[in-house]
Amino acid sequence: MATSEDAARNTGSTAAEPPVRRRGRVRLKRTALMAVPAVAAGAVLMALTAQGVLAAQFAISGMPFTVTADSLEGVGFEQFGSLDHMIEDSPNAGDTGGQVLVAVSAIKQATLTKLCQSVELGGINLLIRAGDAGTPVTATDLTTDSDLLTGDAEFTNIEVGGDASTFTKAGVRGLPGVFGQQADAVTIRNLRQHNYATTAAAFKLPNLRLSFSSEGC
């Protein structure tokens, strides 16, 4: 350990200044990532990769699946851009580099009527239906990672353009500087999603049926 006497002997020498570490900063374009035009998707994907944004808490298969519902009622809603990642050398990576640009939709409490989910498996679809016999599907802490979402939406007390790292409505946060929106409640009629991942703390599917079909949702 250096002593005060050591410091006194070294006063005549000039200590080298420690190198200044410069941290790169990536600024996301102030647009909703869920609506990024195809021509700009590559640039936004690179920006998100640099920030290390992660959405799903697991490596995705890279096989998208379709989800539809007559209606979705949600309390506590958030949405922001992110990336999902496949395993290294995934056979489904194609030209994506194993990363998929997604819009993360988080809902604290969700209710869905006439839920349908399908995934294509080499010319045939694995089909799941539920919530169509008078008792709706319910989910707690539901998140979906989508690259396409359509429907007729209505929001209550919506905030658009907020920093995703500050969100509180659904208990999920993105990284600092990521564009997003949140609302007290959301209703979406004729919901249709093209998803890569779904997570939930609890997911109840009344009247669940799983089958194979030549047609998807």
Backbone as CSV, one residue per row, in Angstrom:
resi,resn,N_x,N_y,N_z,CA_x,CA_y,CA_z,C_x,C_y,C_z
1,MET,0.863,-1.196,0.000,0.000,0.000,0.000,0.897,1.243,0.000
2,ALA,0.562,2.231,-0.842,1.340,3.470,-0.902,1.111,4.284,0.354
3,THR,2.204,4.928,0.870,2.103,5.766,2.060,2.236,7.211,1.666
4,SER,2.052,8.111,2.657,2.208,9.544,2.389,3.631,9.859,1.978
5,GLU,4.639,9.065,2.496,6.036,9.299,2.104,6.246,8.924,0.648
6,ASP,5.589,7.833,0.225,5.688,7.461,-1.191,5.127,8.560,-2.063
7,ALA,3.978,9.122,-1.648,3.362,10.187,-2.434,4.268,11.381,-2.515
8,ALA,4.985,11.687,-1.398,5.882,12.845,-1.396,7.035,12.629,-2.360
9,ARG,7.591,11.390,-2.427,8.711,11.124,-3.334,8.298,11.202,-4.791
10,ASN,6.997,10.990,-5.045,6.545,10.959,-6.442,6.009,12.293,-6.925
11,THR,6.086,13.320,-6.113,5.525,14.609,-6.514,6.252,15.216,-7.686
12,GLY,7.505,14.810,-7.873,8.261,15.404,-8.973,7.914,14.797,-10.310
13,SER,7.297,13.638,-10.343,6.975,12.994,-11.620,5.561,13.360,-12.033
14,THR,5.361,13.361,-13.330,4.043,13.710,-13.866,3.267,12.437,-14.125
15,ALA,2.174,12.274,-13.426,1.346,11.075,-13.602,0.551,11.183,-14.893
16,ALA,0.513,10.082,-15.600,-0.250,10.084,-16.854,-1.736,10.206,-16.551
17,GLU,-2.398,11.052,-17.333,-3.830,11.214,-17.141,-4.534,9.922,-17.558
18,PRO,-5.483,9.438,-16.745,-6.205,8.226,-17.142,-6.979,8.468,-18.420
19,PRO,-7.025,7.465,-19.285,-7.734,7.655,-20.551,-9.208,7.945,-20.321
20,VAL,-9.741,8.826,-21.129,-11.152,9.185,-21.016,-11.971,8.164,-21.792
21,ARG,-12.897,7.516,-21.107,-13.736,6.521,-21.758,-14.942,7.209,-22.363
22,ARG,-15.109,7.018,-23.625,-16.245,7.621,-24.307,-17.298,6.553,-24.563
23,ARG,-18.448,6.819,-24.142,-19.528,5.859,-24.329,-20.368,6.272,-25.528
24,GLY,-20.520,5.304,-26.424,-21.356,5.593,-27.577,-22.795,5.762,-27.150
25,ARG,-23.497,6.626,-27.806,-24.895,6.868,-27.479,-25.726,6.702,-28.736
26,VAL,-26.790,5.937,-28.628,-27.673,5.710,-29.756,-29.013,6.341,-29.440
27,ARG,-29.469,7.192,-30.319,-30.762,7.846,-30.102,-31.779,7.243,-31.065
28,LEU,-32.856,6.722,-30.510,-33.898,6.157,-31.348,-34.712,7.277,-31.972
29,LYS,-35.092,7.084,-33.205,-35.934,8.064,-33.877,-37.254,8.175,-33.149
30,ARG,-37.765,9.389,-33.018,-38.981,9.609,-32.223,-40.224,9.206,-33.017
31,THR,-40.331,7.913,-33.289,-41.507,7.393,-33.975,-41.927,6.109,-33.312
32,ALA,-43.181,5.736,-33.467,-43.676,4.490,-32.885,-43.054,3.325,-33.624
33,LEU,-42.318,2.474,-32.907,-41.602,1.378,-33.540,-42.558,0.336,-34.092
34,MET,-43.797,0.296,-33.574,-44.748,-0.676,-34.080,-45.183,-0.343,-35.503
35,ALA,-44.828,0.858,-36.009,-45.238,1.260,-37.346,-44.048,1.656,-38.197
36,VAL,-42.890,1.089,-37.949,-41.690,1.435,-38.700,-41.845,0.986,-40.145
37,PRO,-41.656,1.882,-41.127,-41.734,1.476,-42.526,-40.666,0.450,-42.847
38,ALA,-40.958,-0.385,-43.818,-40.026,-1.460,-44.165,-38.669,-0.920,-44.569
39,VAL,-38.633,0.241,-45.235,-37.359,0.776,-45.706,-36.476,1.237,-44.559
40,ALA,-37.072,1.514,-43.377,-36.295,2.008,-42.241,-36.060,0.939,-41.186
41,ALA,-36.655,-0.226,-41.368,-36.579,-1.261,-40.334,-35.149,-1.675,-40.047
42,GLY,-34.327,-1.765,-41.085,-32.943,-2.188,-40.877,-32.176,-1.232,-39.995
43,ALA,-32.331,0.077,-40.221,-31.613,1.069,-39.432,-32.069,1.048,-37.982
44,VAL,-33.377,0.929,-37.760,-33.893,0.887,-36.392,-33.430,-0.382,-35.699
45,LEU,-33.392,-1.488,-36.432,-32.922,-2.747,-35.857,-31.494,-2.611,-35.366
46,MET,-30.627,-1.954,-36.143,-29.246,-1.752,-35.736,-29.176,-0.896,-34.474
47,ALA,-30.012,0.142,-34.395,-30.001,1.011,-33.224,-30.419,0.249,-31.976
48,LEU,-31.443,-0.589,-32.105,-31.895,-1.369,-30.963,-30.856,-2.388,-30.545
49,THR,-30.179,-2.987,-31.525,-29.129,-3.959,-31.208,-28.025,-3.296,-30.399
50,ALA,-27.648,-2.082,-30.788,-26.586,-1.368,-30.079,-26.967,-1.103,-28.637
51,GLN,-28.249,-0.893,-28.380,-28.691,-0.628,-27.012,-28.912,-1.908,-26.211
52,GLY,-28.870,-3.065,-26.895,-29.037,-4.326,-26.173,-30.436,-4.546,-25.652
53,VAL,-31.450,-4.047,-26.360,-32.826,-4.178,-25.899,-33.276,-5.628,-26.015
54,LEU,-33.900,-6.140,-24.975,-34.440,-7.493,-24.982,-35.912,-7.432,-24.624
55,ALA,-36.722,-8.210,-25.330,-38.145,-8.243,-25.020,-38.498,-9.554,-24.328
56,ALA,-38.630,-10.641,-25.082,-38.970,-11.917,-24.479,-37.881,-12.356,-23.512
57,GLN,-38.295,-13.054,-22.456,-37.352,-13.520,-21.449,-36.780,-14.887,-21.808
58,PHE,-36.890,-15.280,-23.080,-36.371,-16.554,-23.550,-35.971,-16.401,-25.011
59,ALA,-35.166,-17.330,-25.506,-34.794,-17.314,-26.915,-35.994,-17.765,-27.742
60,ILE,-36.425,-16.951,-28.684,-37.592,-17.293,-29.492,-37.212,-18.320,-30.555
61,SER,-38.190,-19.088,-31.026,-37.934,-20.073,-32.072,-37.721,-19.395,-33.422
62,GLY,-38.283,-18.197,-33.573,-38.227,-17.522,-34.860,-39.381,-17.879,-35.772
63,MET,-40.287,-18.752,-35.306,-41.484,-19.111,-36.065,-42.640,-18.246,-35.563
64,PRO,-43.142,-17.342,-36.377,-44.224,-16.460,-35.927,-45.545,-17.218,-35.808
65,PHE,-46.439,-16.699,-34.976,-47.767,-17.280,-34.837,-48.804,-16.168,-34.841
66,THR,-49.992,-16.529,-35.278,-51.086,-15.563,-35.404,-52.036,-15.697,-34.226
67,VAL,-52.469,-14.567,-33.678,-53.460,-14.537,-32.603,-54.591,-13.602,-33.024
68,THR,-55.825,-14.081,-32.905,-56.984,-13.243,-33.167,-57.955,-13.338,-31.993
69,ALA,-58.788,-12.316,-31.855,-59.841,-12.320,-30.834,-60.920,-11.348,-31.262
70,ASP,-62.153,-11.674,-30.931,-63.240,-10.739,-31.236,-63.034,-9.434,-30.483
71,SER,-62.553,-9.556,-29.229,-62.294,-8.343,-28.449,-61.251,-8.613,-27.385
72,LEU,-60.529,-7.569,-27.047,-59.580,-7.583,-25.937,-59.882,-6.388,-25.051
73,GLU,-60.075,-6.652,-23.772,-60.281,-5.596,-22.775,-59.096,-5.638,-21.824
74,GLY,-58.382,-4.520,-21.685,-57.202,-4.511,-20.839,-57.184,-3.360,-19.859
75,VAL,-56.694,-3.629,-18.657,-56.488,-2.599,-17.636,-54.988,-2.507,-17.375
76,GLY,-54.424,-1.314,-17.557,-52.993,-1.113,-17.428,-52.284,-1.543,-18.697
77,PHE,-52.022,-0.587,-19.591,-51.485,-0.906,-20.921,-50.197,-0.136,-21.179
78,GLU,-49.206,-0.839,-21.758,-47.956,-0.218,-22.190,-47.548,-0.808,-23.533
79,GLN,-46.819,-0.020,-24.316,-46.321,-0.508,-25.599,-45.052,0.240,-25.971
80,PHE,-44.024,-0.510,-26.386,-42.764,0.102,-26.787,-41.985,-0.864,-27.674
81,GLY,-40.998,-0.352,-28.388,-40.213,-1.153,-29.311,-39.115,-1.934,-28.621
82,SER,-38.766,-3.084,-29.197,-37.711,-3.910,-28.628,-37.235,-4.917,-29.666
83,LEU,-36.367,-5.832,-29.226,-35.863,-6.912,-30.074,-36.083,-8.245,-29.392
84,ASP,-36.429,-9.253,-30.175,-36.408,-10.633,-29.713,-35.227,-11.334,-30.365
85,HIS,-34.661,-12.306,-29.649,-33.447,-12.978,-30.109,-33.665,-14.481,-30.223
86,MET,-33.122,-15.062,-31.287,-33.120,-16.515,-31.469,-31.808,-17.084,-30.928
87,ILE,-31.751,-18.420,-30.846,-30.504,-19.050,-30.454,-29.475,-18.847,-31.563
88,GLU,-28.218,-19.008,-31.232,-27.154,-18.872,-32.225,-27.326,-19.929,-33.311
89,ASP,-27.186,-19.497,-34.575,-27.314,-20.388,-35.739,-28.688,-21.037,-35.822
90,SER,-29.710,-20.307,-35.422,-31.073,-20.828,-35.527,-31.423,-21.102,-36.990
91,PRO,-32.040,-22.243,-37.300,-32.435,-22.532,-38.677,-33.520,-21.604,-39.191
92,ASN,-34.164,-20.848,-38.275,-35.228,-19.926,-38.676,-34.752,-18.482,-38.808
93,ALA,-33.444,-18.261,-38.645,-32.926,-16.892,-38.645,-33.062,-16.220,-40.005
94,GLY,-32.881,-16.989,-41.091,-32.943,-16.398,-42.420,-31.934,-15.281,-42.561
95,ASP,-32.384,-14.117,-43.063,-31.483,-12.967,-43.201,-31.668,-11.953,-42.077
96,THR,-32.246,-12.375,-40.943,-32.510,-11.453,-39.831,-31.333,-11.312,-38.883
97,GLY,-30.332,-12.201,-39.008,-29.246,-12.196,-38.041,-29.671,-12.751,-36.687
98,GLY,-30.818,-13.428,-36.644,-31.307,-14.004,-35.394,-32.000,-13.019,-34.485
99,GLN,-32.346,-11.839,-35.019,-33.022,-10.820,-34.220,-34.260,-10.330,-34.955
100,VAL,-35.341,-10.095,-34.206,-36.598,-9.647,-34.795,-37.060,-8.384,-34.093
101,LEU,-37.313,-7.344,-34.864,-37.841,-6.091,-34.326,-39.304,-6.280,-33.970
102,VAL,-39.681,-5.962,-32.733,-41.051,-6.178,-32.278,-41.567,-4.966,-31.510
103,ALA,-42.883,-4.915,-31.401,-43.542,-3.989,-30.475,-44.029,-4.809,-29.293
104,VAL,-43.543,-4.484,-28.109,-43.973,-5.173,-26.892,-45.247,-4.505,-26.383
105,SER,-46.320,-5.288,-26.260,-47.570,-4.803,-25.676,-47.747,-5.495,-24.331
106,ALA,-47.816,-4.712,-23.261,-47.953,-5.259,-21.911,-49.290,-4.812,-21.322
107,ILE,-50.028,-5.763,-20.748,-51.325,-5.475,-20.145,-51.377,-6.125,-18.767
108,LYS,-51.716,-5.348,-17.770,-51.748,-5.855,-16.390,-52.839,-6.897,-16.200
109,GLN,-54.064,-6.584,-16.652,-55.181,-7.517,-16.583,-55.881,-7.512,-17.938
110,ALA,-55.986,-8.684,-18.579,-56.559,-8.760,-19.925,-57.684,-9.783,-19.977
111,THR,-58.703,-9.464,-20.769,-59.818,-10.367,-21.029,-60.019,-10.445,-22.530
112,LEU,-60.069,-11.674,-23.089,-60.210,-11.854,-24.527,-61.360,-12.803,-24.825
113,THR,-62.181,-12.447,-25.803,-63.275,-13.320,-26.220,-62.955,-13.921,-27.578
114,LYS,-63.299,-15.215,-27.712,-63.093,-15.978,-28.948,-61.639,-15.886,-29.411
115,LEU,-60.755,-16.368,-28.556,-59.326,-16.376,-28.858,-58.987,-17.503,-29.824
116,CYS,-58.157,-17.187,-30.810,-57.641,-18.180,-31.749,-56.146,-17.949,-31.898
117,GLN,-55.371,-19.038,-31.861,-53.928,-18.955,-32.070,-53.521,-20.068,-33.027
118,SER,-52.696,-19.724,-34.015,-52.252,-20.729,-34.972,-50.804,-20.483,-35.353
119,VAL,-50.092,-21.595,-35.607,-48.716,-21.527,-36.085,-48.573,-22.542,-37.206
120,GLU,-47.959,-22.137,-38.306,-47.798,-23.028,-39.453,-46.606,-23.947,-39.243
121,LEU,-46.836,-25.230,-39.433,-45.792,-26.230,-39.243,-45.630,-27.030,-40.538
122,GLY,-44.938,-26.448,-41.478,-44.664,-27.168,-42.716,-45.897,-27.549,-43.507
123,GLY,-46.793,-26.615,-43.727,-47.971,-26.873,-44.548,-49.221,-27.213,-43.766
124,ILE,-49.117,-27.424,-42.470,-50.279,-27.664,-41.625,-50.195,-26.744,-40.414
125,ASN,-51.346,-26.359,-39.880,-51.393,-25.405,-38.779,-51.765,-26.078,-37.465
126,LEU,-51.004,-25.762,-36.429,-51.382,-26.131,-35.065,-52.320,-25.038,-34.576
127,LEU,-53.537,-25.422,-34.244,-54.599,-24.453,-33.962,-55.069,-24.587,-32.517
128,ILE,-55.201,-23.457,-31.821,-55.726,-23.414,-30.458,-56.882,-22.424,-30.416
129,ARG,-57.996,-22.868,-29.851,-59.157,-21.988,-29.666,-59.591,-22.057,-28.204
130,ALA,-60.114,-20.925,-27.701,-60.593,-20.870,-26.319,-61.437,-19.610,-26.116
131,GLY,-62.183,-19.580,-25.010,-62.931,-18.384,-24.649,-64.096,-18.076,-25.560
132,ASP,-64.687,-19.115,-26.183,-65.786,-18.878,-27.129,-67.070,-19.597,-26.721
133,ALA,-67.174,-19.960,-25.436,-68.378,-20.653,-24.960,-69.025,-19.895,-23.806
134,GLY,-68.923,-18.570,-23.838,-69.551,-17.741,-22.813,-68.631,-17.287,-21.708
135,THR,-67.463,-17.946,-21.553,-66.484,-17.541,-20.534,-65.204,-17.107,-21.246
136,PRO,-64.805,-15.859,-21.106,-63.648,-15.360,-21.853,-62.325,-15.852,-21.299
137,VAL,-61.290,-15.735,-22.106,-59.916,-15.989,-21.679,-59.465,-14.824,-20.806
138,THR,-58.751,-15.122,-19.721,-58.209,-14.064,-18.869,-56.710,-14.264,-18.686
139,ALA,-55.987,-13.161,-18.544,-54.535,-13.217,-18.356,-54.097,-12.106,-17.425
140,THR,-53.071,-12.392,-16.630,-52.464,-11.410,-15.741,-51.020,-11.188,-16.164
141,ASP,-50.596,-9.933,-16.173,-49.238,-9.569,-16.593,-48.926,-10.160,-17.962
142,LEU,-49.809,-9.897,-18.903,-49.680,-10.415,-20.269,-48.775,-9.520,-21.103
143,THR,-47.815,-10.125,-21.802,-47.008,-9.383,-22.772,-46.992,-10.150,-24.084
144,THR,-47.072,-9.425,-25.192,-46.965,-10.022,-26.514,-45.927,-9.239,-27.310
145,ASP,-45.112,-9.969,-28.055,-44.074,-9.371,-28.894,-44.496,-9.543,-30.350
146,SER,-44.902,-8.452,-30.990,-45.535,-8.514,-32.305,-44.783,-7.660,-33.319
147,ASP,-44.839,-8.100,-34.571,-44.368,-7.218,-35.645,-45.540,-6.716,-36.492
148,LEU,-46.762,-7.136,-36.107,-47.966,-6.619,-36.755,-49.125,-6.733,-35.786
149,LEU,-49.901,-5.652,-35.650,-51.087,-5.642,-34.798,-52.136,-4.782,-35.481
150,THR,-53.350,-5.337,-35.655,-54.437,-4.575,-36.254,-55.698,-4.741,-35.414
151,GLY,-56.640,-3.822,-35.602,-57.907,-3.866,-34.889,-58.455,-2.465,-34.712
152,ASP,-59.587,-2.370,-34.058,-60.210,-1.091,-33.735,-59.957,-0.811,-32.261
153,ALA,-59.095,0.159,-31.995,-58.610,0.370,-30.627,-59.192,1.630,-29.994
154,GLU,-59.399,1.544,-28.678,-59.850,2.690,-27.878,-59.051,2.702,-26.579
155,PHE,-58.483,3.863,-26.235,-57.638,3.978,-25.055,-58.245,4.959,-24.050
156,THR,-57.952,4.733,-22.781,-58.367,5.646,-21.721,-57.125,6.271,-21.100
157,ASN,-57.067,7.609,-21.102,-55.942,8.350,-20.525,-54.602,7.881,-21.105
158,ILE,-54.485,7.988,-22.417,-53.280,7.521,-23.087,-52.191,8.588,-23.052
159,GLU,-50.946,8.149,-22.930,-49.764,9.010,-22.994,-48.874,8.477,-24.117
160,VAL,-48.665,9.270,-25.157,-47.886,8.846,-26.316,-46.552,9.594,-26.347
161,GLY,-45.479,8.868,-26.566,-44.168,9.490,-26.683,-43.349,9.456,-25.416
162,GLY,-43.804,8.734,-24.414,-43.065,8.663,-23.161,-41.831,7.788,-23.268
163,ASP,-40.898,7.978,-22.344,-39.707,7.138,-22.255,-40.116,5.811,-21.611
164,ALA,-39.880,4.696,-22.313,-40.363,3.397,-21.868,-39.783,2.977,-20.526
165,SER,-38.643,3.554,-20.138,-38.041,3.185,-18.855,-38.783,3.790,-17.670
166,THR,-39.722,4.698,-17.930,-40.464,5.360,-16.855,-41.890,4.832,-16.709
167,PHE,-42.283,3.862,-17.499,-43.675,3.407,-17.518,-44.063,2.693,-16.223
168,THR,-45.340,2.852,-15.851,-45.839,2.283,-14.590,-47.192,1.583,-14.729
169,LYS,-47.856,1.715,-15.856,-49.234,1.231,-15.975,-49.354,-0.288,-15.922
170,ALA,-48.376,-1.005,-16.493,-48.469,-2.467,-16.536,-47.343,-3.154,-15.776
171,GLY,-46.475,-2.374,-15.155,-45.386,-2.961,-14.384,-44.231,-3.469,-15.217
172,VAL,-44.154,-3.061,-16.485,-43.069,-3.463,-17.384,-42.358,-2.207,-17.852
173,ARG,-41.024,-2.275,-17.970,-40.268,-1.112,-18.417,-39.309,-1.476,-19.534
174,GLY,-39.191,-0.566,-20.500,-38.198,-0.726,-21.545,-36.907,-0.043,-21.127
175,LEU,-35.976,0.059,-22.072,-34.711,0.716,-21.780,-34.828,2.232,-21.918
176,PRO,-33.948,2.991,-21.278,-33.993,4.455,-21.380,-33.878,4.923,-22.823
177,GLY,-34.685,5.909,-23.163,-34.638,6.498,-24.489,-35.514,5.822,-25.519
178,VAL,-36.183,4.721,-25.155,-37.036,4.006,-26.100,-38.429,4.633,-26.125
179,PHE,-38.899,4.960,-27.308,-40.220,5.561,-27.508,-41.310,4.570,-27.117
180,GLY,-42.371,5.070,-26.476,-43.473,4.186,-26.124,-44.741,4.946,-25.814
181,GLN,-45.762,4.192,-25.442,-47.033,4.780,-25.038,-47.636,3.904,-23.952
182,GLN,-48.443,4.526,-23.082,-49.122,3.787,-22.033,-50.486,4.420,-21.784
183,ALA,-51.393,3.616,-21.209,-52.749,4.090,-20.960,-53.328,3.346,-19.758
184,ASP,-54.342,3.964,-19.143,-55.007,3.314,-18.016,-55.749,2.066,-18.466
185,ALA,-56.330,2.112,-19.679,-57.099,0.977,-20.184,-57.094,0.977,-21.703
186,VAL,-57.347,-0.205,-22.278,-57.409,-0.344,-23.733,-58.501,-1.335,-24.091
187,THR,-59.193,-1.041,-25.190,-60.156,-1.975,-25.783,-59.811,-2.112,-27.258
188,ILE,-59.668,-3.348,-27.735,-59.373,-3.590,-29.142,-60.394,-4.590,-29.674
189,ARG,-61.164,-4.166,-30.660,-62.115,-5.039,-31.331,-61.460,-5.613,-32.585
190,ASN,-61.847,-6.836,-32.944,-61.306,-7.503,-34.138,-59.779,-7.523,-34.099
191,LEU,-59.256,-7.964,-32.987,-57.806,-8.001,-32.793,-57.159,-9.049,-33.694
192,ARG,-56.026,-8.672,-34.271,-55.202,-9.605,-35.034,-53.741,-9.253,-34.800
193,GLN,-52.950,-10.243,-34.371,-51.535,-10.041,-34.090,-50.696,-11.083,-34.814
194,HIS,-49.522,-10.642,-35.260,-48.496,-11.535,-35.806,-47.379,-11.517,-34.770
195,ASN,-47.275,-12.580,-33.974,-46.444,-12.578,-32.770,-45.234,-13.491,-32.892
196,TYR,-44.229,-13.188,-32.050,-43.062,-14.049,-31.904,-42.927,-14.593,-30.485
197,ALA,-43.623,-13.984,-29.532,-43.548,-14.453,-28.152,-44.733,-13.921,-27.359
198,THR,-45.141,-14.699,-26.364,-46.168,-14.288,-25.407,-45.756,-14.788,-24.028
199,THR,-45.904,-13.939,-23.022,-45.673,-14.355,-21.642,-46.834,-13.869,-20.780
200,ALA,-47.080,-14.566,-19.677,-48.126,-14.157,-18.737,-47.847,-14.794,-17.382
201,ALA,-48.178,-14.080,-16.328,-48.053,-14.637,-14.985,-49.127,-15.679,-14.740
202,ALA,-50.311,-15.448,-15.316,-51.412,-16.411,-15.238,-52.211,-16.309,-16.526
203,PHE,-52.622,-17.469,-17.064,-53.338,-17.502,-18.337,-54.422,-18.581,-18.229
204,LYS,-55.700,-18.179,-18.235,-56.814,-19.110,-18.114,-57.544,-19.178,-19.451
205,LEU,-57.670,-20.410,-19.989,-58.267,-20.607,-21.304,-59.471,-21.550,-21.209
206,PRO,-60.647,-21.034,-20.898,-61.847,-21.876,-20.832,-62.190,-22.459,-22.212
207,ASN,-62.707,-23.681,-22.205,-63.114,-24.369,-23.435,-61.950,-24.479,-24.429
208,LEU,-60.782,-24.817,-23.928,-59.581,-24.940,-24.757,-59.688,-26.144,-25.681
209,ARG,-59.357,-25.915,-26.969,-59.267,-27.010,-27.942,-58.008,-26.845,-28.760
210,LEU,-57.246,-27.911,-28.881,-56.036,-27.921,-29.683,-56.215,-28.934,-30.812
211,SER,-55.890,-28.527,-32.040,-56.058,-29.411,-33.175,-55.126,-29.000,-34.293
212,PHE,-55.071,-29.837,-35.336,-54.334,-29.491,-36.542,-55.342,-29.179,-37.642
213,SER,-54.982,-28.179,-38.454,-55.933,-27.728,-39.479,-55.162,-27.263,-40.709
214,SER,-55.820,-27.363,-41.846,-55.220,-26.859,-43.085,-55.265,-25.336,-43.144
215,GLU,-56.077,-24.725,-42.272,-56.212,-23.267,-42.239,-55.869,-22.741,-40.862
216,GLY,-55.265,-21.532,-40.822,-54.939,-20.888,-39.565,-56.016,-19.922,-39.141
217,CYS,-55.729,-19.115,-38.155,-56.690,-18.143,-37.640,-56.938,-17.029,-38.651
